[in-house]
């Protein structure tokens, strides 16, 4: 319950910050271009707080429902406008001004991401050294000649300082079905160039686990202890096991490692397993029946527990830090790469090349908000940067009701020399609401599927 409240709190803070940034973009550009703003609200519904400011007595407000926000501008389509203020009405502005106001929200999200990356990279990001811990059998990495203990020095000439540093670049190269040159130093100190051939990698493998599952490279992992470090609702929780329990025996045999436990549980779907744990110096016996789960075309057992890990040794830790100019350039590169990757993944989903299960909804985002907030300020700021890019990209999609939809209308108006008819725009709004509703339902479905899996 405490974790859930933490996730919700982090999610609300993240959403509040990013919506404020997005709406401030619309607000700032509108004011600079002579449009009168009536209200700037973070959240919808009845205002919990409001105040009028400035010569125009513009209302600043915080709504009761935090999942959104808006900027209300003077507009004849939304109400009567006094004759003396018609020149400040949004609908009376030149088309390029309306386009600028609409596109400002997403652009401010991208700008926020660049600045967030810039700040974090100047402070420094904690990471793990780019040392190969394991190479999967028959994988692309094994075929390329990688071995455990190899230190990755560069990828296509780009220096590598930490294990996760160039994942975005690898995503893009995988989508391009390219060959990637990787310079490594082996355990004996010999430096050589290896080539990852991604030309035959299925597009479905381009996801968060690309490096591990798609390519077959696993970095350094701290040793998992035979101790329950985390658990979710499931067989173990129902049986009475708790976080912190040290696993002593399974079916009467000693449990020397976490892998030994996983092996026994995996081979026992739907079959009762006798587990002995040690809790505060006292042994407890439990009868646990693993759930049957489909994985890789096989049925395995799972009791929904995760291990406690040993600490990462200082020798494997690294802090990635850049100078002022380098950090800004790195932030701009990351923002550009992630924006392009987001649009390309959406395009490939429409072509049915990539699974729509990659779309995450508010539940998953809330979980990651909580995880990143617990990991520290730097990780939470990086999380905000990623979500800000996603929010900016989503709003640029040419779907009516989104900024991209309005931008599409104004581009058509610019080309044909006159606005679209009200009937056409109303029909577009209805289609947009339907599409957005369908997208939200898919995102919720994906979230719930992940939870129940």
N, C-alpha and C positions, 0 to 999 in steps of 0.2 A: 504493500500500500504506500509506503514511504517513497519507494522508487517511482511509482506511478505519479505521485504528486510532484516529484522532482522533474520527471519528464514533461508533465503538463506545464509546470512553471517555466522550464527552459524553452519549451515550444512557444508559449505565449510571449515571452521576452523576445525570442528570435523573430516571431511573426510581427510583433509590434514595431521592432526596429526596422525590418525590411519594408513593411508597408509604409512606415513614416518616410523612409528614403524614397520609395517609389512615388508616393503622393506629393512629396516635397518637390520632386522633379517637375510634375505638372504645375504645381503652385508657383514655383520660382520662375519658370519660363513664361507662364501666363501673365504674371505681374510685370515681368520685364518687357513683354510685348504689348502692354496696354490693355489687357483683358481684366475686367473687374471680377475678383474672387469674393463670393458671398460666405462660403464656409469651407474650412479645412478640418476634416474629421478623421480620426483614427478609430476604427470600429463603427458598427452600425447600431441602429436602434436608439432607444431613449438615451440622451446624453447623461453620463455620470458626472461630467464636469464640462463647463463651457465658459468662455470669456470673449468679449468683443474688444477688438484692438484696432488701432490706426484710424485714419481719417474716414475710411470707408466703413468702419465699424464691422469689419470682417469677424465672423465667429470662429473661434478655435474650439474644438470639441473632442471629447473622448467618449465613444459610444459603449453601450452595455455589452454588445456582442463584438469581441476583439478580432474575429477572423475576417478582416477586410478594412476598407477605408475609402475615402473619396474626397475630391475637391469639387465643390459646387460653384459654377461660374455663372455670371449674368448671361441669360440666354432666352431669346424670344420663344423657343420651342418648349420652355419649361415654365413660362409665366410672363406676365405683362412687364414691359420694360419702359421706364419713363423716357420720353422723347430726347431729353437732354443727355441721356446716357446710352443711347443706341450705338454710338461709336465705340463703346466699351463692351458691347455684347459679343459673346464668343461666336455666335452664328453669323455676325456681320463682318467678321475678320476675313482677310484674304486667305485663300486656301493654304498658302505656305505657312502662315501663322498658325492655323489650326493643326496642320501636320506637325509643326515643331512642338506645339503644346502636347499633342498626343504621344509623340515618340519620346518626349523628355522623361517620362516615368521609367520605361525600360532602360534608357541610357543612363539614368542615375543609378539604377541597380547595377549595371556593369561598372560604372565609375566607383561605386561603393566597394565592389569586389576587388578592383585594382588597388584601391587604397588599403583595404583590409589585408590583402596579400603583402603589399608594400610594408605595412607596419609590422606584420608578423615576421617577415623575412629579415627585417632590420634587427628585430629583437633576437631572432633565432628560433628555429623549430627543432624540437627534440626528435631524434629518429634512431634507427638501428643501422649499423654499418652494412653496406651492400655485399654481404658474404653469403654465398649459396650454402644453405643448410642441407638441402636434399634435392635430388633430380629424379623426377618420376620416370618409371620404366616406360620404354617405348614412346616417350614424349618428344615434342619438337626440340626441347632443350637437350635431351640425351642424344638425339640424332645430330645436333649441332656440335656436340663434343664437350658439353658442360660437365663438371664434376663437383661433388660436395667439397667445400673449402675454397672454391674459386672466389676471388674478389672482383666484382664488376667495377671497372675503371671508367668506361665511357660507353654511351649508346649513340651510334652514328655521329661520333665526334663530340657529343655533349657530355661534359664531365658528370659523373655520378658520385654524390656524396652520401646519400642514404638510400635504403632499399626502395622506398616508395616515391623517390623524387621524380621519375619520368614515366609514371604509369599512363598519364594522359597521352603522352607522345606515342607510347606503345599501342594504346587503344586506336589511335588514328592510323598508325602504320598497319595494324591488323585489319582495319576496315578497308585499307588500300590494297590489301593482300601483297604487301611488300616484303622485301628481304632486309633485315636489320643487322647491321654490323655491330658487334659487341666486343670491346676490348676487355680482357680479363687477365688477372695475375693468379696463377695456380698456387697450390700449397708449397711448391718448391721455389717460388719467386719468379718463375718464368712468365713473361708477358706474351700473350698471343691474341690474335683476332679470330673470333668465331662468328658464324652467320646464322641467325634465326630465320628460317624460311617460313613466313606466315602466309604464303600464297594459297595453301590448301586448308587453312584454319577455318572451320565453319563460322559464319557470322554470329551464330547463336552463342558462341564461346566468348564473344566480346562483351564482357560484363565485369563486375567488381572482382571476380576471381580469375581474370584473364591470365595473369602471370603464373598463378598456381595451377589451375585446372586446365586452362587452354594451352599454355606454353610448357608447363611442367617444372617451373622453377619455384622452389620454396626457400624462403630466407631463413635466417636464424630464428629459432623458436626456443623460449625457455622451457626447461623440462617440466612436463605435467606431473604433479604429485598425485598419489592415490588418495586424494582428499577432495571432498565436494566443495568446489569454490562458488558455484552458482547452480540454481535449479529453476525449472519452470513447472507449472502444473502438469502432472503426469503420474506414472506408476510409482516412482520413488517418493514423491510428495504424499501420495495417497497411502503408501505403506508406513509413513512416519519418519522417513529419513530427513536429515536437516543439513543445511550448509555448515561446513566445519567438520562433519563426520569423516573420520579416517577409515577407509575400507581395509579390512583385515583379511577376510576370507570370502570366497564366492563358491558355493556348492562344496564347502569343506576344504577347498584348496587355498593356499596363501595367495594374496594379491601383492606381488612385488612391484607392480607398476600399473599405471592407468591403462596402458595398452592391453594388459592381460585382462582387465575388467571388461574393456570394450569388446575384446574378442569373444568372451563368454556371453555377454549380453547380446551381441549382434547375432550369434548363432542360436538364440533362444526366443524367437518371436512367438508370443502367445503361450510360452511355457514358464511355469513358476521357477524362479531362481532363489536360492537361499543365500542371503547376504548378511555378513557379520561386520559391524562397524564398531569403532572405538570412539566414545563421546565422553570427554572430561574424565578419562581414565577408566570408564566403565564400558564393558562390551554389551552391545544390543544386537539381537537377531531379527531379521525381517524376511518376509516372504514377498518377493516382488515379481510381478508378471509383466515382462516387457511388451510394449505396444508393437504391433506389426506395421512396418513402414516400408514403402517401395523406394528403392534407391538403386540407380544404375541397372534397372531391369531385374533386381533381386529383392526378396523380402527379408528384411533384417529386423532385429529387436532394438528397441530404444526405451530408456527409462527417464529421459529428459533431465540429465544432470551434466554439469561441465566441471572440469578439474580446476584445482588451484595450481598456479604455476610458480616455479622458483623465480626469484628476481632476475632481471636482465643484468648481467655483469657490466661493470663500468667500462671494461675493455671493448664491449660491443655497442656502447652508446656513442652517439655523435650529435652535434648541434649544427644544423645547416643555417648559415648566416651570410647575408650579402651586405655590401655597402649601399649607400642611399640610392645611387643611380641604378646599380645592378638590381636592387630589390624592386624598384619601380618597373624596370624592364621585365623582370621575372613575373611580377604581378600582372602586367599587361599581357605577356605571353600566355600565362595560365588562363586568364579570363577569356582571351581570344580562342584558345584551344578548346576550352570547355564549352564555350558558346557554339562553336562550329560542330563539336562532337554531339551536343544536345540536338541541334537541328538535323544532323545526319542520322542520328539514332531514331528520331521521330519519323523521318522520311522513310527509313528502312522498315520501321514498324508498319507504315501504311502499305509498303510493298510486300509485307508479310515475310520479310527476310529475318527480322529480329522479333523475338517474343514480346508481346505486350506486358508480360509479367515483370519487365524491367521498370514499369511505371510504378512509383511509390506514392502512397497517399499520406494523409495527415498522421495516421498512427505510426507508420514507420519513421516519418520525419520527426515526430515527437520523441521516439525512442533514440534516434541519433542525436537529437538536441540534448537529451539527458546524458547520453554517453560522452559527448564532446564536452559538455559543461563540467562533468565529473573529472575529465582528463586535464582540465586546466583552461585558463583564459585564452592561450594561443590556439588550442584546438577548437574552442567554441567560436573564436573569430574566423578561423578557417572554414568551419561549418557554415557560418553566416555568409561567407563569400560564395561558397558553392550554391547555397539555396538562393542567394541573391541573383546569381547568374541564371539559375533555373527559372526564377520568377520573371526576370527580364526577358528570357527567351520565350517562355510560355505566353507572355503578354504581346509578343510581336507576331504570334501566329495569326494568319488572316481569317480569324473567326469573329463574326459580329458579336458584340458585347465586350470583346477584348480590345486593347489599344490597337493591335494589328488589324482588327476588323474595321475600326474607324479610319485607320491610315489607308486601308484598301479603298474605302468609300471616297476619301479625299483625293487619292491618286486617280480614280475613275473620273471624279469631278474635274480635276485639272486637265485630263486628256480630252473629255467631251465638252468642257467649257460650261457646264451647268450641273447643279447637284442632282443626285438620284431622287426619284420620286419618293414621297413618304411611304407609299404602299410597298415599294421595293425594299426600303430600309426596314420597315416593320417586319416584312417577311424574313429578311436577313437576320433580324434580332431573334425571331422565333427559332430559326434554324440554329443560330449561335447558342441559344440557351439549351436547346436539345443536345447539341454536340458537347457542350461543356458539362451538362448533366450526365451524359453517357461516360465522359472521361472521368468524372468524379466517382461514378459508380464502379468503373473499372479499377480505379486506384484503391477504393475501399475494399473491393473484392480481393485484390492482390494483397492488401494488408492483412485481411482476415485469413486468407489462405496461408500466408507465412506464419501467422500466429498458431493456427491449428496444426500446421505441419510440425 
